[in-house]
Amino acid sequence: TGVTFTPVGDSTTAFTGSYDGKTFDIDNVSYNTIVNYVGLFGESSAVLKNIKVVNASITGLSYVGGIVGNMTGGSLSYSSVTGSVNGTDFIGGAVGAASAGSITQSWANVNVTGGAGTDNAGGFIGSSQATITKSYSKASSVTGINKVGGFAGEIISSSVTDTYASSSASGTSKVGG
């Protein structure tokens, strides 16, 4: 059984500090809700590093990720997540959406499942305007409706280098591997 938690930061008060997980396992994290901004960090513009989430089971509505629901700045580095993430919009294995910031040397092995009408579902990130380098997704499946991808559901004017996905993606419109 998992440990139920409350995400750190939300749309009203984003987490703005720093967190170094020192690569300790954060194991069997479970969160099942019908709210937005869901992840270990619900909304963050902080410096996050060395986070290792193992066997997560996270369900929310929009902006749902295994580590960060919505990233509005800051950084995420040397971090990983395994398990499952479920939601309706802006859902990703590691990060639901990122409107700014940087992500480097991080990975996700997460099954990502979107409900009816899902937009922006990705094995690593749902929607990105962040700079992403040296990161990958190896989810066994990513499902949604529109803008679905093995690595990212959507990339908007951002730099993405040295990344890859070995994930299966399925949807009805704008689907990529």
LINBEL-V400843 format. One record per residue. N is the residue number from 0. PSI is psi in degrees with one decimal (* if undefined). OMEGA is omega as a letter, one per 40 degrees, with the letter a starting at -180 (* if undefined). Layout:
BEGIN
N_PSI_OMEGA / N_PSI_OMEGA
END
This chain:
BEGIN
0_151.1_a / 1_169.3_i / 2_118.6_i / 3_138.0_a / 4_167.3_i / 5_127.9_a / 6_146.8_i / 7_119.2_a / 8_146.6_i / 9_-173.0_a / 10_-19.9_i / 11_-43.0_a / 12_92.7_i / 13_150.0_i / 14_125.9_a / 15_1.9_a / 16_-136.3_i / 17_153.1_i / 18_126.0_i / 19_108.6_a / 20_-8.2_i / 21_27.2_i / 22_19.4_i / 23_144.2_i / 24_130.3_i / 25_99.0_a / 26_142.0_i / 27_42.3_i / 28_131.2_a / 29_133.9_i / 30_121.5_a / 31_111.1_a / 32_170.5_i / 33_47.7_i / 34_170.3_i / 35_166.5_i / 36_68.7_a / 37_132.2_i / 38_178.9_i / 39_-41.0_i / 40_118.5_a / 41_-53.7_i / 42_136.2_a / 43_140.2_i / 44_29.9_a / 45_173.9_i / 46_110.9_a / 47_131.2_i / 48_156.9_i / 49_39.4_i / 50_132.4_a / 51_98.0_i / 52_123.7_a / 53_129.0_i / 54_48.4_i / 55_150.1_i / 56_97.6_a / 57_125.8_i / 58_133.0_i / 59_-164.2_i / 60_-89.8_a / 61_154.4_a / 62_66.4_a / 63_126.0_i / 64_157.9_i / 65_-29.0_i / 66_-51.0_a / 67_130.0_i / 68_-52.9_a / 69_120.1_a / 70_117.6_a / 71_11.6_a / 72_-167.6_i / 73_-150.9_a / 74_159.1_i / 75_124.4_a / 76_152.2_i / 77_46.6_a / 78_156.7_a / 79_160.7_i / 80_141.8_i / 81_155.9_i / 82_-136.2_a / 83_146.9_i / 84_132.5_a / 85_142.8_i / 86_-166.4_a / 87_-41.1_a / 88_147.1_i / 89_65.3_a / 90_136.3_a / 91_155.2_i / 92_-46.3_i / 93_-45.3_a / 94_130.8_i / 95_-53.2_i / 96_151.2_i / 97_116.2_i / 98_-10.0_i / 99_175.3_i / 100_-168.3_a / 101_147.7_i / 102_128.7_i / 103_148.3_i / 104_54.1_i / 105_158.5_a / 106_160.1_i / 107_135.7_i / 108_76.8_a / 109_134.4_i / 110_123.1_a / 111_122.8_a / 112_123.3_i / 113_147.7_i / 114_-170.6_a / 115_131.5_i / 116_14.7_a / 117_129.3_i / 118_145.4_i / 119_70.2_i / 120_127.2_i / 121_150.5_i / 122_-32.7_i / 123_-47.7_a / 124_140.1_a / 125_-50.1_i / 126_135.4_a / 127_133.8_i / 128_13.4_i / 129_164.3_i / 130_124.1_a / 131_128.4_i / 132_149.9_i / 133_51.5_a / 134_160.4_a / 135_165.3_i / 136_135.2_i / 137_42.9_i / 138_147.3_i / 139_-23.5_i / 140_144.9_i / 141_121.3_a / 142_145.8_i / 143_-161.0_i / 144_-58.1_a / 145_134.7_a / 146_71.8_a / 147_131.3_a / 148_153.5_i / 149_-37.1_i / 150_-53.3_a / 151_142.8_i / 152_-37.5_a / 153_136.2_i / 154_121.9_a / 155_114.4_i / 156_55.1_i / 157_164.2_i / 158_125.3_i / 159_115.5_a / 160_151.4_i / 161_47.4_i / 162_159.9_i / 163_166.0_i / 164_139.6_i / 165_54.0_a / 166_154.4_i / 167_125.2_i / 168_137.9_i / 169_141.6_i / 170_-168.3_a / 171_-19.6_a / 172_135.1_i / 173_63.2_a / 174_133.2_i / 175_157.9_a / 176_*_*
END
